[in-house]
């Protein structure tokens, strides 16, 4: 087995309890839950051998099984999606080349984001983990900054070196930009897309490491790899005219629904 996509989903979200079961209405007026839309997105990815919903909640498990998803029941002790992915792969006895964590709050993730991510990890044998980054336009950067100004913990930004290796990820909008950026212009800010591709060894080791200080402060699971010296490759992906946003807070529902209407996504 080459590539397995795992969609970790939990009901007890701190910021938005019950988030995976929240309905999102598309351009046709049809409502489908967040977890269903995330599964639909995963099923469009070329080259994936299997798509699994990993959850510790019976409501999510029953709903996912109802629309045809394979479900892995994981423990309530998983501290984040990476640990849940590792547990699901181990419980099912899978031995893939690459495990993709397509987090269940990113229903607008285009298939090519994941395909390009897997290709990037394969091209770089020294990289152990890879994650996509999307260059922010001035308008997207302004949306991120508006979230922070309103006290909302929203999207994540990434900074990386000339070799593509991640230097840091933050819920703050970094790097600091000392000038205005036109809405349609590229900015120096990169939005971190909530998808990860892991080689099996670091994924299996991850749960055995204690939570790091930076991971705890930022609430970002990928920082555990950086704090352990595990290289994380940032793979730049292209929007190709698509809008992208993750569902982090209740305020994101109308934003995402408006994006789906503009893009004609059912």
PyMOL commands that set and color helices and strands:
alter all, ss='L'
color gray80, all
select helices_A, chain A and resi 19-21+34-43+58-66+81-91+111-123+138-149+200-206+213-218+223-227+252-263
alter helices_A, ss='H'
color red, helices_A
select strands_A, chain A and resi 3-9+23-25+31-33+50-55+70-73+98-102+129-137+156-160+166-170+186-199+232-237
alter strands_A, ss='S'
color yellow, strands_A
deselect
rebuild
show_as cartoon
